[in-house]
Amino acid sequence: MIIGNAFMLVGAIGCVWSPSIEVLLVARFIQGIGASTSAVIAVAMIADTYQGAEVIKRIGIMNSALTVFMSVAPIAGSFINQAIGWRGNYAVVASLSLLSWLLLVFFLPETRQERSTFSIKKLTKDYKTLFCSKTFVQASSVPSLLCAAYMTFIACAAFLYTKTYGLSLNGYALHQGLIIGGFAVMSLFAGGLMERFGKRKSIAIGMVLFAIGTLSVLFLGLVGTHIASLVTLSMMLVAIGDAIVYAIIFTLSLEIFPDMKGVASSAIMSVRALLVCAFVGLMGSVYNDELISYAWVCLIIFVPTCWCVFKLFQSGFLDEAVSELTDKEAKAS
C-alpha cells in the first residue's frame, strides 16, 4: 500500500502540471495503478484483522465513507473548478494523496506477518479456483452489480436534476446528499441488522427494498414524472437496499476461501470496476435526458442480481458455515 500510494501521489502531481491532455491521461493511468492497491488491500486487511459480524461492521463503515467521498467529489469538484480551475481539483487530490501516504507510513501496522514468494503460476491457480467456484462467482457478482446500479445513477444524476428537473447546483447537492445519506447510514448499521435478523432475513429485507426502489424508478420513468423528490425517494430505497445486501454478501464472499482473501478481494474489485465501467458506458450511450433511460439500465442490473441472490439462497451459502461449503466445492472439483 505504501508503494502503491506513492505511485498515486506521483500520478496526482503529474496531473497538476500536465501541459496537454495526453500527458494528463498518462498521469491519470499512473494514479489509477497506485490507487488500485489500497482498493484491494484495505479490504483484505480488515478481513485479516476482524472476524464474523465485526468484519461486516468495519466494511460497512469503509463503504459508507467511500460512497460519501465518491458521491460528494463531483459536487465539490465543480465548486473548486469554478473557483480556481481544473488544476485545483488535481492539486486537492495530490494533497490528499500525500496525506494518506504519510498516514500509511507512520500509523498503519502490518496485518499479515507471513511472507510468500510471488508466483504467477500460483496466482493463476488461485484465480482459476475462485472463478471455477459457482458460489464465489455468484456471491462476488452481487455487490459488483449493486455498485453498478448505484454508480450508474450517479453518472447521470447531475444532468437529470439540473437540466431535466431544473434544480440549482445546491438543489442537486441536497437531493444527492439524501441518497448518499441513505446508503451511508445503512452501511454503518448493516452488521447490526445481520446480528438482529440473521443473514437470510437481512438480505431478503435489502433485496425487497432494492426491488421496490427499482420498480418505483421504472414506474416514474414510464409516466414521465419531473417531480425530483419522488425520484430521490425511490433512489434512497435502492441505495438502502444496496447497502444492506452489499455489506453482508461482500464480506461473506471473502470467507469462501479464507486463505485467499487478498486474491479474492482483487478479483471482486476488478470485476466491480469492469461492471461499473460497462454499465456507466451503457448509460452514456442510451441517456436521453429522462429518468426512463436510467430505469431500463437499472432493471437490466436488477434481474441478474436477483438471480444470483436466489442461487445463493438455494445453494445453502447463507445457511451453512462458509468453510463447510468450501469443503464441498473442493471435493467436487
C-alpha positions in Angstrom: 0.0 0.0 0.0 2.9 2.4 0.7 4.4 1.7 -2.7 1.0 1.9 -4.4 0.1 5.2 -2.8 3.5 6.6 -3.8 2.5 5.9 -7.4 -0.8 7.5 -6.8 0.9 10.6 -5.4 3.3 10.8 -8.4 0.4 10.5 -10.8 -1.6 13.2 -8.9 1.3 15.6 -9.1 1.7 14.8 -12.8 -2.0 15.7 -13.3 -1.5 19.1 -11.7 1.4 20.1 -14.1 0.1 18.3 -17.2 0.8 20.5 -20.3 -1.6 18.5 -22.5 -4.5 16.1 -22.4 -2.1 13.2 -23.5 0.2 13.8 -20.5 -2.9 14.1 -18.3 -4.1 10.7 -19.4 -0.7 9.1 -18.7 -0.6 10.7 -15.3 -4.1 9.5 -14.5 -3.2 6.0 -15.6 -0.2 6.0 -13.2 -2.6 7.4 -10.5 -5.0 4.6 -11.2 -2.4 1.9 -10.8 -1.4 3.3 -7.5 -5.0 3.7 -6.2 -5.8 0.0 -7.0 -3.5 -1.3 -4.2 -5.5 0.4 -1.5 -8.8 -0.5 -3.1 -7.9 -4.2 -2.9 -5.6 -4.5 0.2 -7.6 -2.4 2.6 -10.5 -4.9 2.4 -8.1 -7.8 2.8 -6.6 -6.1 5.9 -10.0 -5.7 7.5 -10.7 -9.4 6.8 -7.3 -10.4 8.3 -7.9 -8.3 11.5 -11.6 -8.9 12.3 -14.0 -11.9 12.3 -17.7 -12.5 11.7 -20.2 -9.7 12.2 -17.3 -7.3 13.1 -16.0 -7.6 9.6 -19.3 -6.6 8.2 -19.4 -3.6 10.5 -15.9 -2.4 9.5 -16.5 -2.9 5.8 -19.8 -1.1 6.2 -18.0 1.9 7.7 -15.5 1.8 4.9 -18.2 1.5 2.3 -20.1 4.3 3.9 -17.1 6.7 3.8 -16.1 5.6 0.3 -19.6 6.2 -1.1 -19.8 9.6 0.6 -16.5 10.6 -0.9 -17.2 9.2 -4.4 -20.6 10.9 -4.5 -19.6 14.3 -3.0 -16.4 14.5 -5.1 -18.2 15.7 -8.4 -20.1 18.3 -6.4 -17.0 19.6 -4.6 -15.1 19.4 -7.8 -17.5 21.6 -9.6 -17.1 24.3 -6.9 -13.3 24.0 -7.0 -13.3 24.2 -10.8 -15.4 27.4 -10.7 -13.1 28.9 -8.1 -9.6 28.1 -9.3 -9.9 25.9 -12.4 -9.4 22.2 -13.2 -5.8 22.1 -11.9 -7.1 23.0 -8.5 -9.1 19.7 -8.4 -5.9 17.7 -9.1 -4.0 19.8 -6.5 -6.6 18.8 -3.9 -6.2 15.1 -4.9 -2.4 15.4 -4.7 -2.7 16.9 -1.2 -5.0 14.1 -0.1 -2.7 11.5 -1.7 0.3 13.0 0.2 -1.7 12.9 3.5 -2.8 9.3 3.0 0.8 8.2 2.1 2.1 9.8 5.3 -0.6 8.2 7.4 0.3 4.8 5.9 4.0 5.2 6.5 3.7 6.3 10.1 0.5 4.9 11.5 -0.8 1.8 9.7 0.5 -1.5 11.1 1.2 -4.7 9.1 -1.7 -7.2 9.5 -0.1 -10.2 7.8 3.4 -11.1 9.0 3.8 -14.3 6.9 5.5 -13.8 3.6 5.3 -16.0 0.5 7.2 -15.9 -2.8 5.3 -14.2 -5.6 4.5 -16.8 -8.3 2.5 -16.2 -11.5 1.7 -19.9 -11.6 0.2 -19.8 -8.0 -1.7 -16.6 -8.7 -3.2 -18.1 -11.9 -4.2 -21.2 -10.0 -5.8 -19.1 -7.3 -7.8 -17.1 -9.8 -8.8 -20.3 -11.5 -10.0 -21.8 -8.2 -12.1 -18.6 -7.5 -13.7 -18.3 -10.9 -14.4 -22.1 -11.1 -16.4 -21.8 -7.9 -20.1 -21.1 -8.7 -20.7 -19.9 -5.2 -17.8 -17.4 -5.4 -18.9 -16.1 -8.8 -22.5 -15.6 -7.7 -21.5 -14.1 -4.3 -18.9 -11.7 -5.8 -21.3 -10.7 -8.6 -24.0 -9.4 -6.3 -22.0 -6.5 -4.7 -20.5 -5.6 -8.1 -23.9 -5.4 -9.7 -25.3 -3.4 -6.8 -22.4 -1.0 -7.0 -23.1 -0.6 -10.8 -26.7 0.2 -10.1 -25.8 3.0 -7.7 -22.8 4.4 -9.7 -24.8 4.4 -12.9 -27.3 6.7 -11.4 -24.5 8.9 -10.0 -23.2 9.2 -13.6 -26.4 10.8 -14.9 -27.8 12.4 -11.8 -26.2 15.8 -12.2 -27.7 16.1 -15.8 -31.1 14.7 -14.7 -31.6 17.0 -11.7 -30.1 20.2 -13.1 -31.1 20.0 -16.8 -34.3 17.9 -16.8 -35.7 18.9 -13.4 -34.3 22.4 -13.4 -32.7 22.3 -10.0 -29.8 24.6 -9.0 -26.4 23.1 -8.1 -27.4 23.4 -4.4 -30.7 21.7 -5.0 -29.0 18.9 -6.8 -26.5 18.6 -4.0 -29.3 18.3 -1.4 -31.1 15.5 -3.3 -27.8 13.7 -3.9 -27.0 14.1 -0.2 -30.2 12.4 0.8 -29.4 9.4 -1.4 -25.8 9.2 -0.2 -27.0 9.6 3.4 -29.4 6.6 3.0 -26.6 4.4 1.7 -24.0 5.7 4.2 -26.2 5.3 7.3 -27.4 1.8 6.3 -23.9 0.7 5.5 -23.0 1.6 9.1 -25.8 -0.5 10.5 -25.7 -3.5 8.2 -23.7 -5.5 10.7 -26.1 -4.8 13.5 -29.0 -5.7 11.2 -27.4 -9.1 10.4 -26.9 -9.8 14.1 -30.6 -8.9 14.8 -32.3 -10.7 11.9 -29.6 -13.1 10.6 -28.1 -13.3 7.1 -31.1 -14.6 5.2 -33.7 -12.2 6.6 -31.3 -9.2 6.3 -30.5 -9.9 2.7 -34.2 -10.5 2.0 -35.1 -7.2 3.5 -32.4 -5.5 1.4 -33.5 -7.1 -1.8 -37.1 -6.2 -1.2 -36.1 -2.5 -0.7 -33.9 -2.7 -3.8 -36.8 -4.2 -5.8 -39.4 -1.6 -4.6 -36.9 1.2 -5.4 -36.1 -0.2 -8.8 -39.8 -0.7 -9.8 -40.6 2.8 -8.4 -37.9 4.3 -10.6 -39.3 2.3 -13.6 -42.9 3.5 -12.9 -41.8 7.1 -12.5 -39.8 6.9 -15.7 -42.7 5.4 -17.7 -45.2 8.1 -16.6 -42.5 10.7 -17.3 -42.6 12.5 -13.9 -40.5 15.5 -13.3 -41.0 15.5 -9.5 -37.5 15.3 -8.2 -38.5 14.4 -4.7 -40.2 11.2 -5.8 -37.2 10.1 -7.8 -34.9 10.8 -4.8 -37.2 8.8 -2.5 -37.1 5.9 -4.9 -33.3 6.1 -5.2 -33.0 6.2 -1.4 -34.8 2.8 -1.3 -32.4 1.5 -4.0 -29.4 2.8 -2.0 -30.6 1.5 1.3 -31.3 -2.0 -0.1 -27.9 -1.9 -1.9 -26.1 -1.1 1.4 -27.6 -3.9 3.3 -27.0 -6.6 0.7 -23.6 -5.3 -0.4 -22.0 -5.2 3.1 -23.2 -8.7 4.0 -22.6 -10.7 0.8 -19.3 -8.9 0.1 -17.9 -9.9 3.4 -19.1 -13.5 3.1 -17.6 -13.8 -0.3 -14.2 -13.1 1.2 -14.6 -16.1 3.6 -15.4 -18.7 0.9 -11.7 -19.3 0.5 -10.2 -18.0 3.8 -6.6 -18.4 2.6 -7.1 -16.3 -0.5 -8.6 -13.2 0.9 -6.2 -10.9 -0.9 -6.7 -12.6 -4.3 -10.5 -12.8 -3.7 -10.5 -9.0 -2.9 -8.5 -8.3 -6.0 -10.9 -10.4 -8.1 -14.0 -8.8 -6.7 -12.7 -5.3 -7.1 -11.6 -5.9 -10.6 -14.9 -7.3 -11.6 -16.7 -4.5 -9.9 -14.7 -1.9 -11.7 -15.3 -3.5 -15.1 -19.0 -3.9 -14.5 -19.4 -0.3 -13.3 -17.4 0.8 -16.4 -19.6 -1.3 -18.7 -22.9 -0.1 -17.2 -21.8 3.6 -17.0 -20.8 3.3 -20.7 -24.2 1.8 -21.5 -25.9 4.6 -19.5 -23.9 7.2 -21.5 -25.0 5.7 -24.8 -28.7 5.5 -24.0 -29.2 8.5 -21.8 -31.9 10.8 -23.3 -32.3 13.4 -20.5 -35.2 11.4 -19.0 -35.4 9.1 -16.0 -36.6 6.2 -18.1 -33.2 5.7 -19.7 -31.7 5.0 -16.3 -34.7 2.9 -15.2 -34.1 0.4 -18.0 -30.4 0.1 -17.2 -31.3 -0.3 -13.5 -33.8 -3.1 -14.5 -31.1 -4.8 -16.5 -28.9 -4.8 -13.4 -31.7 -5.9 -11.1 -32.6 -9.1 -13.0 -29.1 -10.9 -12.7 -28.7 -9.6 -9.2 -32.0 -11.3 -8.1 -30.9 -14.5 -9.9 -27.5 -14.6 -8.1 -29.1 -13.9 -4.7 -31.7 -16.7 -5.4 -29.0 -19.1 -6.3 -27.1 -18.3 -3.1 -30.2 -18.9 -1.0 -30.8 -22.2 -2.9 -27.1 -23.3 -2.6 -27.2 -23.0 1.2 -24.5 -20.4 1.2 -26.5 -18.3 3.7 -27.3 -21.3 5.9 -24.2 -23.4 6.2 -20.8 -22.4 7.6 -18.9 -21.0 4.6 -15.9 -23.3 5.3 -18.2 -26.4 5.0 -19.5 -25.1 1.7 -15.9 -24.6 0.5 -15.0 -28.1 1.5 -17.8 -29.5 -0.5 -16.8 -27.5 -3.6 -13.1 -28.5 -3.1 -14.2 -32.2 -3.0 -16.4 -31.8 -6.0 -13.6 -30.3 -8.1 
